[in-house]
């Protein structure tokens, strides 16, 4: 009978302690969770922004690299084409000089250029002359295939784009600035002048 009051006195104290612990443990949790979520969201936003910034930098770098490569490729193609054209002009210039020499030989032999280019090769001519005619025809054909042809300047108005004036002389019945004599033929390929004609012009 004397033990029951003591048990009743102890039990309320235990319940109060448990209640106090439960209340103190659960009250600050919502604020801490919100703070942690906000911090994580800020970190995530910062990482996303940094990733976007790096993406934009890499994209700009890739675009610049592509543009530089395209410019380099175009420049190299243009330089390659220019080198091919320079080589072609050098070869053509050498052929033109060879044609000039053959025409001098034909003139010395009394053979007209038109006769050398067309008709049968004269069998009565010496072998050397026949060889010159054959070579002249072949080289002229090569020039034509390359799109290179001589242009006639006699009687034409002087054009600095086509002609190189070696001398100016008075000429009766001819106006000023007309080609009265062609000292060396000019050649062109289409609109491009390969060699200017050397001429004498009327005063």
Buried (B, 14 or more C-beta within 10 A) or exposed (E): EEEEEEEEEEEEEEEEEEEEEEEEEEEEEEEEEEEEEEEEEEEEEEEEEEEEEEEEEEEEEEEEEEEEEEEEEEEEEEEEEEEEEEEBBEEBBEBBEBBEBBBEBBEEBEBEBEEBEEEEEEEEBEEEBBBBBEBBBEBBEBBEEBEBBBBEBEEBEBBEEBBBBEEBEEBEEBEEEBBBBBEBBBBBBEEEBBBBBBBBBBE
